Amino acid sequence: MVYAGIVAGGSGTRMGAPIPKQYIEICGKPIIIRTIEKFVSCEVFRKIFVAVPQDHIAMTRELIEKHIGTDSNVFVIAGGNDRNGSVCNIISAAKADDPSPENLLVTHDGVRPFVSTQMIKECIIRAEEAGASGVYVPTTDTIVSSSDGQFADTVLNRALLYNTQTPQTFRIGLFEEAFSSLSDSEKQTLTDVSGLFRKTGQPVAMVMGSTGNIKITTPIDIAVAEAVIRDSEQ
């Protein structure tokens, strides 16, 4: 079986908004709803879990009922203290429905509403083959490393570098095995699921992303998102 987990626990600090960024409306619809709609339209998921802050569960359910309906396969659950905690909560919800370690979970940022259904489905196909997959785009910037944050040490080979996006997809059993093998300090250094698998030696199949698959985190991103939506509706 295939499950989806949309992580939407952000506070929106960089956005400077009075509400978490996932609830900001772009062209009349909350960002989180636009993201959920992409997963609903795939029609491949047994259940879609949306992990949000505890005090926003009721509001999120109301938004889903309003925009998607009361008979959808979308379920709102409490997120964790960080991204890894939210993913673990989603896994617990999926296992309560079906405990098989072979089930796939497609995880995605709640504020990436421009993911395509084709990208989602390709992630599933690659994860079925390799056990885990992630979405990447080649970097277009020159990247340097710095050991002290004051001076550049090394210019990295741009031809070998990619920016990480989501979805990130994996067999649930593989995630649990890898996550349990790390120390608490190692877990705290992880910023994404792909990083977990790379750290434990599990190969992560690459799916080509898109520069349009933006993560909305700043006011500039809101303006870009609204422009993209207006152009698509013309």
TAZI-V633946 format. One record per residue. N is the residue number from 1. PSI is psi as a letter, one per 30 degrees, with the letter a starting at -180 (999 if undefined). BURIAL is b if it has 24 or more other ideal C-beta (glycine too) atoms within 12 Angstrom, else e. Layout:
n: {N;N}
psi: {PSI;PSI}
burial: {BURIAL;BURIAL}
//
This chain:
n: {1;2;3;4;5;6;7;8;9;10;11;12;13;14;15;16;17;18;19;20;21;22;23;24;25;26;27;28;29;30;31;32;33;34;35;36;37;38;39;40;41;42;43;44;45;46;47;48;49;50;51;52;53;54;55;56;57;58;59;60;61;62;63;64;65;66;67;68;69;70;71;72;73;74;75;76;77;78;79;80;81;82;83;84;85;86;87;88;89;90;91;92;93;94;95;96;97;98;99;100;101;102;103;104;105;106;107;108;109;110;111;112;113;114;115;116;117;118;119;120;121;122;123;124;125;126;127;128;129;130;131;132;133;134;135;136;137;138;139;140;141;142;143;144;145;146;147;148;149;150;151;152;153;154;155;156;157;158;159;160;161;162;163;164;165;166;167;168;169;170;171;172;173;174;175;176;177;178;179;180;181;182;183;184;185;186;187;188;189;190;191;192;193;194;195;196;197;198;199;200;201;202;203;204;205;206;207;208;209;210;211;212;213;214;215;216;217;218;219;220;221;222;223;224;225;226;227;228;229;230;231;232;233;234}
psi: {l;k;l;k;j;j;j;h;g;l;f;g;e;f;f;g;l;f;l;k;f;f;f;k;k;j;h;g;k;k;e;e;e;e;e;e;e;e;e;e;f;e;h;f;k;e;k;j;k;j;j;l;k;e;g;g;e;e;e;e;e;e;e;e;e;e;f;e;l;f;g;l;h;k;k;k;l;k;l;a;f;a;e;e;e;e;e;e;e;e;e;e;e;e;f;f;e;j;g;k;f;f;k;k;k;j;k;k;k;f;g;i;f;g;k;l;e;e;e;e;e;e;e;e;e;e;e;e;e;f;f;k;l;l;k;l;k;k;k;f;l;k;k;l;l;k;f;f;g;e;k;k;e;k;k;l;j;f;f;g;k;k;k;k;a;l;l;k;k;l;k;e;e;e;e;e;e;e;e;f;f;l;l;e;e;e;e;f;f;k;f;l;e;e;e;e;e;e;e;g;g;k;k;j;k;k;k;k;a;k;f;f;i;l;k;j;f;l;e;e;e;e;e;e;e;e;e;e;e;e;e;f;f;999}
burial: {b;b;b;b;b;b;b;b;b;b;b;b;e;e;b;e;b;e;b;b;b;b;b;b;e;b;e;e;b;b;b;b;b;b;b;b;b;b;b;b;e;b;e;b;b;b;b;b;b;b;b;b;b;e;e;b;e;e;b;b;b;e;b;b;e;e;b;b;e;e;e;b;b;b;b;b;b;b;b;b;e;e;b;b;b;b;b;b;b;b;b;b;b;b;b;e;b;e;e;e;e;e;b;b;b;b;b;b;b;b;b;b;b;b;b;b;e;e;b;b;b;b;b;b;e;b;b;e;e;b;b;b;b;b;b;b;b;e;e;e;e;e;e;e;e;e;e;e;e;e;e;e;e;e;e;e;e;e;e;e;e;b;b;b;b;b;b;b;b;b;b;b;e;b;b;b;e;b;b;e;e;e;e;e;e;e;b;e;e;b;e;b;b;b;b;b;b;b;e;b;e;b;e;b;b;b;b;e;b;e;e;e;b;b;b;b;b;e;e;e;b;b;e;e;b;b;e;b;e;e;e;e;e;e}
//
